[in-house]
Amino acid sequence: MTIEGTVQKTGFLLVLLLAPAVYVWSLLYEKQFDALVPLLIGGLIGSLVLSLVTVFKKEWSPITAPLYAVCEGVLLGAISSLFEMQYPGIVLQAVALTIGTAVGLLVAYASGWIKATENFKLGVFAATAGIGLVYLASIMFRFFGAEIPYIHDSGLIGIGFSVFVVIIAALNLVLDFDFIEHGCELGAPKYMEWYAAFGLMVTLVWLYLEILRLLAKTRGRK
């Protein structure tokens, strides 16, 4: 495992993600709105299945990670189109903020301004797990026609919650950078380049989606 190899594979996965995302995005301008929801559902199912396989079978990541990137691209293209229909221009803003955040944290990590200490890792992991539990509870509540109050609203509490989630998602990038660096130092197997690239892409997607939700909430207050 090398940093150069991981960077190359990350770039390759992002290309595989962007290609179907752009295609699905083009359906918005072709006014094929009926195709967006089926594509969203298909991309979601494919992404979930392939992500689970990749996590539990890391040695399969040279195959599953590219397939995941394609499914995730379909999903992101559909989600982005639906947000763009409601809030024109929001997707470009979310993409710019995601790229800017990722580059800024990479520079901060490479410069030593942010260090992935054990306490830092524990704090980010705990916060991420907490957010995951809240989202899981929210999904379960919806099955019964209920909803966790405030966090999905465009009020101050809802926006504050989204800001917190965006910060935690961004800090997960530091954990990804640390994972890649230590994997290279320890001489991890070559297939771990694919797994590390997969993990980094998952975090970037999460960050993008949370920024998209935050921007939608702020637009909703106007």
C-alpha positions as CSV (number, residue, x, y, z in Angstrom):
1,M,0.0,0.0,0.0
2,T,1.3,3.4,-1.0
3,I,0.0,6.9,-0.7
4,E,0.5,7.4,-4.5
5,G,-1.5,4.3,-5.2
6,T,-4.3,5.3,-2.9
7,V,-4.5,8.7,-4.4
8,Q,-4.7,7.2,-7.9
9,K,-7.5,4.8,-6.9
10,T,-9.4,7.5,-5.1
11,G,-9.3,9.6,-8.3
12,F,-10.5,6.6,-10.3
13,L,-13.4,5.9,-8.0
14,L,-14.4,9.6,-8.1
15,V,-14.5,9.4,-11.9
16,L,-16.6,6.3,-11.7
17,L,-19.0,8.1,-9.3
18,L,-19.2,11.3,-11.4
19,A,-19.9,9.6,-14.7
20,P,-23.3,8.1,-13.7
21,A,-24.1,11.1,-11.5
22,V,-23.7,13.5,-14.5
23,Y,-25.9,11.2,-16.6
24,V,-28.7,11.0,-14.0
25,W,-28.3,14.8,-13.6
26,S,-28.9,15.3,-17.3
27,L,-32.3,13.6,-16.9
28,L,-33.3,16.7,-14.9
29,Y,-32.7,19.0,-17.9
30,E,-34.4,16.4,-20.3
31,K,-37.4,16.6,-17.9
32,Q,-37.4,12.9,-17.4
33,F,-38.5,13.3,-13.8
34,D,-40.3,10.0,-13.5
35,A,-36.9,8.2,-13.8
36,L,-35.3,9.9,-10.8
37,V,-37.1,8.0,-8.0
38,P,-36.5,4.5,-9.4
39,L,-32.8,5.4,-10.0
40,L,-32.6,6.7,-6.5
41,I,-34.0,3.5,-5.0
42,G,-31.8,1.3,-7.2
43,G,-28.7,3.3,-6.4
44,L,-29.5,3.3,-2.7
45,I,-29.9,-0.5,-2.5
46,G,-26.8,-1.2,-4.6
47,S,-24.7,1.2,-2.5
48,L,-25.9,-0.3,0.8
49,V,-25.2,-3.9,-0.3
50,L,-21.8,-3.2,-1.9
51,S,-20.7,-1.0,1.0
52,L,-21.5,-3.8,3.5
53,V,-19.7,-6.4,1.4
54,T,-16.6,-4.1,1.1
55,V,-16.5,-3.5,4.8
56,F,-16.7,-7.2,5.7
57,K,-14.6,-8.4,2.8
58,K,-11.8,-5.9,2.4
59,E,-9.9,-8.2,0.1
60,W,-12.8,-7.9,-2.4
61,S,-12.5,-4.1,-2.5
62,P,-10.7,-4.0,-5.9
63,I,-14.0,-5.2,-7.3
64,T,-16.6,-4.0,-4.9
65,A,-15.3,-0.4,-4.5
66,P,-15.6,0.5,-8.2
67,L,-19.1,-1.1,-8.3
68,Y,-20.0,0.9,-5.2
69,A,-18.8,4.1,-6.8
70,V,-21.1,3.5,-9.8
71,C,-24.1,2.8,-7.7
72,E,-23.3,5.8,-5.5
73,G,-23.0,8.0,-8.5
74,V,-26.5,7.0,-9.6
75,L,-27.8,7.7,-6.1
76,L,-26.1,11.1,-5.8
77,G,-27.2,12.1,-9.3
78,A,-30.9,11.4,-8.4
79,I,-30.7,13.1,-5.0
80,S,-28.9,16.1,-6.4
81,S,-31.5,16.5,-9.1
82,L,-34.4,16.4,-6.6
83,F,-32.7,19.1,-4.4
84,E,-31.9,21.2,-7.5
85,M,-35.5,21.1,-8.6
86,Q,-36.5,22.6,-5.3
87,Y,-33.6,25.0,-4.7
88,P,-31.9,26.0,-8.0
89,G,-28.1,26.4,-7.7
90,I,-27.8,24.5,-4.4
91,V,-25.9,21.6,-5.9
92,L,-23.0,23.7,-7.2
93,Q,-22.8,25.4,-3.8
94,A,-22.7,22.0,-2.0
95,V,-20.0,20.7,-4.4
96,A,-17.8,23.8,-3.9
97,L,-18.1,23.7,-0.1
98,T,-17.3,19.9,-0.1
99,I,-14.2,20.4,-2.2
100,G,-13.1,23.4,-0.2
101,T,-13.6,21.6,3.1
102,A,-11.7,18.5,2.0
103,V,-8.8,20.5,0.6
104,G,-8.6,22.6,3.7
105,L,-8.6,19.6,6.1
106,L,-6.0,17.9,3.9
107,V,-3.7,20.9,4.1
108,A,-4.3,21.2,7.9
109,Y,-3.5,17.5,8.4
110,A,-0.4,17.5,6.1
111,S,0.8,20.6,7.9
112,G,0.3,19.1,11.4
113,W,-2.3,21.7,12.4
114,I,-4.7,18.8,13.1
115,K,-3.4,15.6,14.6
116,A,-5.4,12.4,14.8
117,T,-4.6,11.6,18.4
118,E,-6.3,8.8,20.2
119,N,-8.6,11.2,22.1
120,F,-9.4,12.9,18.8
121,K,-10.3,9.6,17.2
122,L,-12.4,8.5,20.1
123,G,-14.3,11.8,20.1
124,V,-15.0,11.7,16.4
125,F,-16.0,8.0,16.5
126,A,-18.3,8.6,19.4
127,A,-20.0,11.6,17.7
128,T,-20.3,9.7,14.4
129,A,-21.9,6.7,16.2
130,G,-24.3,9.1,18.0
131,I,-25.3,10.7,14.7
132,G,-25.8,7.2,13.2
133,L,-28.1,6.2,16.1
134,V,-30.1,9.4,15.8
135,Y,-30.6,8.8,12.0
136,L,-31.5,5.1,12.6
137,A,-34.1,6.1,15.2
138,S,-35.5,8.7,12.8
139,I,-35.9,6.0,10.1
140,M,-37.6,3.7,12.6
141,F,-40.0,6.4,13.8
142,R,-41.0,7.2,10.3
143,F,-42.2,3.6,9.9
144,F,-44.8,4.4,12.6
145,G,-45.7,7.8,11.2
146,A,-43.7,9.7,13.8
147,E,-40.7,12.0,13.6
148,I,-37.9,13.1,15.9
149,P,-38.8,16.8,16.5
150,Y,-36.7,19.8,15.3
151,I,-33.6,18.1,13.8
152,H,-35.1,17.9,10.3
153,D,-36.7,21.3,10.4
154,S,-35.4,24.5,9.0
155,G,-35.5,26.2,12.5
156,L,-32.5,27.1,14.5
157,I,-32.3,23.7,16.2
158,G,-32.5,21.9,12.9
159,I,-29.8,24.1,11.3
160,G,-27.6,23.8,14.4
161,F,-27.9,20.0,14.3
162,S,-26.9,20.0,10.6
163,V,-23.9,22.3,11.3
164,F,-22.8,19.8,14.0
165,V,-23.2,16.8,11.6
166,V,-21.3,18.6,8.9
167,I,-18.4,19.3,11.3
168,I,-18.3,15.7,12.4
169,A,-18.4,14.5,8.8
170,A,-15.5,16.8,7.9
171,L,-13.5,15.6,10.9
172,N,-13.9,12.0,9.7
173,L,-11.7,13.0,6.7
174,V,-8.9,13.4,9.2
175,L,-9.4,9.8,10.3
176,D,-9.3,8.7,6.7
177,F,-6.1,10.6,6.1
178,D,-4.6,9.0,9.2
179,F,-5.7,5.6,8.2
180,I,-4.1,5.9,4.8
181,E,-0.8,7.3,6.3
182,H,-0.6,4.5,8.9
183,G,-1.5,1.8,6.4
184,C,1.4,2.9,4.2
185,E,3.8,3.0,7.1
186,L,2.8,-0.5,8.3
187,G,3.1,-2.0,4.8
188,A,-0.6,-3.0,4.4
189,P,-1.5,-5.2,1.5
190,K,-2.0,-3.6,-1.9
191,Y,-5.7,-4.2,-1.9
192,M,-6.0,-1.8,1.1
193,E,-5.4,1.0,-1.4
194,W,-8.8,0.3,-2.8
195,Y,-10.4,-0.1,0.7
196,A,-8.8,3.2,1.9
197,A,-10.0,5.0,-1.3
198,F,-13.5,3.5,-0.7
199,G,-13.5,4.8,2.9
200,L,-12.4,8.3,1.8
201,M,-15.1,8.4,-0.9
202,V,-17.8,7.3,1.6
203,T,-16.8,10.2,3.9
204,L,-16.8,12.7,1.0
205,V,-20.2,11.6,-0.1
206,W,-21.6,11.9,3.5
207,L,-20.1,15.3,3.8
208,Y,-21.6,16.4,0.5
209,L,-25.1,15.2,1.5
210,E,-24.9,16.8,4.9
211,I,-23.8,20.1,3.3
212,L,-26.7,19.8,0.8
213,R,-29.2,19.3,3.7
214,L,-27.8,22.2,5.6
215,L,-28.0,24.5,2.6
216,A,-31.6,23.3,2.0
217,K,-32.5,24.1,5.6
218,T,-31.1,27.7,5.3
219,R,-32.9,28.2,2.0
220,G,-36.1,27.0,3.6
221,R,-36.0,29.8,6.2
222,K,-36.2,32.4,3.5
